[in-house]
Each structure stands twice: as structure tokens, then as C-alpha cells.
Amino acid sequence: MRIFSGIQPTGRKHLGNYIGAIRQYVEGQDRGDPAIYSIVDLHAITVAYEPDQLRTNLYDTTAALLAAGLDPERCILARQSDIPEHTELCWLLSGVCAHGDLNRMTQFKDKSGQQKDLVSAGLFIYPLLQAADVLAYRADEVPVGEDQRQHIELMREIARRFNERFGETLVVPEHRIPEIGARIMDLQEPNRKMSTSVGADSGRVYLLETEKETRKKLGSAVTDSGREVKRGEGKEGIANLIGIYAVARGVSEDEVEAEFEGAGYGDFKKAVADAVVEFLAPVRERYPEIREDEAEIERILAQGAARARELAAETLSDVRAAMGVGVPRS
Ligand code: AQP
């Protein structure tokens, strides 16, 4: 089974990214044959950004993934822009991707509204590049958080349409969305997902911040006027904390409710903070040493790119042949 997922080198990764995506990557590296993880720098240029900052963020994100447990000997870890097959396939697939489908993408609607100076064409075709990222490897499975469901549906549709038009060439991938923690909510506005670009810092726990900061944010997470540690109508804040605690401790949400029956919100929040601090401690401990060695990060990415390119080139050769593009195969 081939696994592929991409993660943007944008800003500092948060608990939502860790629970929804990164933790699944680590688990997938022994199931994947292979598991391919891409730091998708070409996606990050679709909104306003600084070139120097992009490079720094790329090292930060790669080091965070390694610190989280990705092992370059057990998976392929590569930088998207090192593999030109992604962008070539994006263009080739544009012939079977409906403009109307891209127009319906809710992430584009949300993100285009946030842009101050320019809504780039790249932001509009972002899901098409994402489809190319996955389809280039004929991946069977794509681990992502809930917010990516619509994009995965689109890439499935693109693969199906390609195969109908040009013959069976691409694999129609399945998403892998975690049962608990698929949508970690903002701690201050629990009706909205925890996000890199929207909301105050106090609403997101960063993967790499101090224990003190994490405790403070979880301690002041918005709850409700009730008392019971239970999920339910109007209890989005508590439900979010129940999900976070369940993931951090590796138990079910029902078990969390049973454990905290009769406890107050204050005690519960303290327990959540303890659990999250312990959950993230190994990543935080390993990170500084890994991040320091940029030459080693580049070596790992180059090794990953070489392996990834071999796989992507095979698909591209078949796609070109099926589409009647380029020199005919002998
Ligand atoms: N709140 C979340 N809960 C669970 N999973 C989440 N993901 C993102 N937010 C949550 C998952 O993280 C992966 C990486 O996402 P990305 O590469 O798109 O990173 P990003 O855009 O920098 O992160 P955000 O927070 O999603 O940014 P905004 O909100 O600014 O767009 C994906 O698998 C995603 O599902």
C-alpha cells in the first residue's frame, strides 16, 4: 500500500497539524510501501510570503517531522519543489479538472477572503497541485485532517475522469482521517478549527513552544457555563478538550467522560495540560539538535527526492503516453 501526504512549510506547526496529520504519518511509515511525505513549498507560495522566511520554515517543518518520529530510512521525506513531476502533472491534469469543481472548494473561498493584496491564480489551482502531488505516486492512502476531505474528493474525481478519458493509468486514492482529533478546534473560538493563519496565538498550541505557554493556553481555553465534562450541544470547547485528552492519553472519549465524572472544569483543564505536555515532550526534546544541522536536513531531503522522483517519473511516463504528449514510446 502506497501512502502519500503533504504538509506546508508555513509558520509553526500546531497541535491540530500534529494530531490530524503528523502523528498519522509516523504511524504510516511502517505500513506504507513506501510512505512518502512531502514538504510542499510550492503550495506555500500561493499566499503572501517572504522568500527567506520560506526557507527557514522549510527547515523548521522538516526538523519538526523528524523530531516527531519520521525516519528517512523507513519513509521517503522530500521537498516538493525538488521533484518537477508534481508541477508537470498539475498542468497535464488541468485538462481533466473542471473549473466549476475548483470553484466549489471551500478552502479557496476562505483563503481568498483573507488575502489583502492579491488573490493568486495559484491559490485557485492549489487543489489541482495537491491532486498531482498524490496521483504522481499512485498513492492508495492519504492521511489528512477533516479539513482536507473536500480536496481528497476532488483528486479522486480527477483520477476517475483521467482514467475514463485516457484509460486506466492513475490510482483513485482513499483518505485516512483519524477517528478522534480529525478537527482540533481553536481554544478561544471552539466553533472554528485550530488554524495557522486565522485566530489569535492563544487559540493554538504550537508543537514547539514552552511547557509554560502550553499550560497557559489550555488553562484559559474557552468552555461554557456548565459543569459537566461531557460532549453536547453548546459544549464545543469542552468537547474539543475531551478529544485532545483522549488522543494524548490514547483512550476513547467515553473513557475520558467517565474518568472526569464529577470533576470541575479547572481540574479537567489541568489534566489536559499535563497530558498534552507529556504527549509533545519527546518532539520538543529532540527538535533543537535536529534543527541545528541544516546540512543533514538537506542530505535527507536530497535522498528523499531521488527516491520520490523515480516513482513519480514512472507515473509521468505513463500519463504522457496515455495523453499523446511528447516523444512516442518505442
Ligand atoms: N485543526 C486541525 N485539526 C486536525 N487536523 C488539522 N490539519 C490542519 N488543521 C487541523 C491538518 O494538518 C495537515 C497539514 O496542513 P497544511 O499543510 O495545510 O498546513 P497549514 O495550512 O499550514 O495548516 P492549517 O492550520 O490547516 O492552516 P490554515 O488554517 O491557515 O489553512 C493537513 O492534513 C490538515 O488536514
Residues whose N, C-alpha, C, O or C-beta is under 5 A from the ligand:
A	BS01	AQP	G6 I7 Q8 T10 G16 N17 G20 A21 P143 V144 G145 E146 D147 Q148 G181 A182 R183 I184 K193 M194 S195 T196 S197 V198
